[in-house]
Amino acid sequence: MLRIFILLSVVVFALAACQSKPVEKVSVDGGAYTDIDAEQLNAMLKDKDFVLVNVHIPFEGNIAGTDLSIPYNQITDPANLAQLPADKNAKIVLYCRSGRMSAIAAEELVKLGYTNLWNLKGGMVEWEQAGFEIQDK
């Protein structure tokens, strides 16, 4: 009986260790966006239900599955906003090379009322360090 208890304890501990990291909410004026890491984005891409937007300038490649490329400093231009989902509650994931430009773009979109924004913290740099590829370099 003690062996079964120990075995179950080890299994429960191992499963808990395998759970994904929690996402991090970042509060900004007007709301918040969610920071994720490369592993979390990779998992999300397996059952993609969002618009993936590369906001880095100059262009340095894309993560597979990228839907749009919009310069971070032009994200609020009406022509660029028209490319995003009309529903401001739609899930949008932003990324850039290091995470800084996408954080700026996320903050600007939050100010405009977007409520389901996600940011790849660490950007393509972290993506590559995690062993994932960048396309179209």
N, C-alpha and C positions, 0 to 999 in steps of 0.2 A: 504494500500500500504506500509506503514511504517512497519507493522508487517511482511509482506512478505520479505521486505528488511532485517529486523533484523534476521528472520528465515534463509534466504539464507546466510547471513553473518556468523551465528553460524555454519551452515552446512559446509561452505567452511573452516572455521577455524578448525572445528573438523576433516575434511578430511586431511587438511594440517598437523595436529598434528599426524595423524596416519601414515603418510608417513615414510618409513624406513630411517634409518640414512644413511648419505652419506658414501661411502667407503673412506678409507684413502690410498692414494698412498705413498709408502715409497721409496724414491730414494736411490739407492746404486750404487757402481761402476758397470758400464755396463748397467744400466737400472733402473727398478723399479719393485716392487711387491705391491700387494694390501692387506692391513689389513682389516679384517672383524671381527665382534663380533659374539657371539653365536646365537643371534636372526637372523642375516643375514645368517649364515651358515644353520641354521634350515630351513629357507625359501628356500635357494638354493637346499637343499636336497629333497624338495618336487617335483622338476622338474630337477633332477640331470643330468647334462651335463658335468661332469668333473671327473677326477681321484682324489680320496680322499686318502691321504697318511699320515699315522701315523709315525712320525720320532722320537718318544720318546724312550729313553733307560734309564733304563731297562723298559720292557713292563709293562704297568699299565692299560691296557684295551684299548678298541676301541670305537669310535663313530659309531653307526649303519650306514652301507653304506661304511665303509672303504674298499678300494680296495687293498691297499698295506701297508706293514710295512717295512720301510727302516730306519736303524739307521741314525740320522742326520749327524753324523761324518763320514759316509760312503756313503753319497748320491751321491758323484761324482765318486765312483768306477765304472768301466765299466760294471760290472755285474748288479749293481743296476740301472745305467742309462738305461740299456737294458730293464728294467721292465717298465720304463716310456714311454709315447707315443713318437714315433719317430719324430712327428711333434712338433717342439719347440714352436709353437703357440697354442698348445692344452691347455685347461684349466686344471690346477693342483692346488688342495687345500691341503695345508700342515697343520698339527697340531701336538702338543706335549702336555705335561702336563701343562706348564705355558705359552707357546708362545715363549720362548727364543730359544729353540732348532729348532723350525720350522722357526723362523726368520733367524737363521744362515743358515739352509738348503736352504731357499728361496734366500738368498743373494748369496750362492754358485751356485745355478742353474741359477740365473740371469747372473752371470759372464760367464756361459757356453752358453748364448744366449737364454734361455727360456724367453718368453715374456708375458705369461698369467698365472702368479703365484699368488696365493692367500694364505694368512696366517691367521689362527685363532688366533687373538690377545687375549691373556689370556688363550688360550688352553683349556684343559679338565677341569681345575679348574673353569674357567668362564662358560664353558658348563654346568657343574653340578650346579653352583650357579644360572644359568638361569632356572633350573628345568628340564634339560634334562639328560638322563641316559648314563652311560658308561657301555659298555658290556664287558664280558670276564675278569672281574677283578680277 
